Amino acid sequence: MYYLFREHHLTPGGYYGLPEGEKVLLRAFFLYDMEQRKKR
């Protein structure tokens, strides 16, 4: 949640209001971003 707020200005209410499919997509993007940051 902190990551979404800090990096993308998405509040908890905004996240929890999303359809489940969009939450899954955001989680996948988060994991990808973390992997890319480790490589740098």
N, C-alpha and C positions, 0 to 999 in steps of 0.2 A: 504494500500500500504506500509506504514511504517513497519508494522508487517512482511510482506513478505520479504522486503528487509533486515530488521534486523535479523530475525530468520532464513530465508531460502536463503538469498542472491539472491533473484529474483528481477530483475529490473522492473520498470514500463513497459518498452518496451517488456520485456519477458512475463509479465503478459498479456498485451493487445494483444500480438501476439498469445496467446493460443486460441484453439477452445472454443466455449461457454460452452460445456460440461465439459471441464477441469476447467474453471473458476467457474462453479457451484460446482464442487467437492472441489476446494480449499476453497470456501466460507464455505462449510459444515464442512471441517476440521478445519477452523479458529474458527467457532462457537463452535465446540466440544472442541477445545483446551482452549478457553476462559472459558467455563463451568468447565472444569477440574481444571483450575487455581483458580477459585473462591472457589472450594471445598477444596483446600489445605490451 
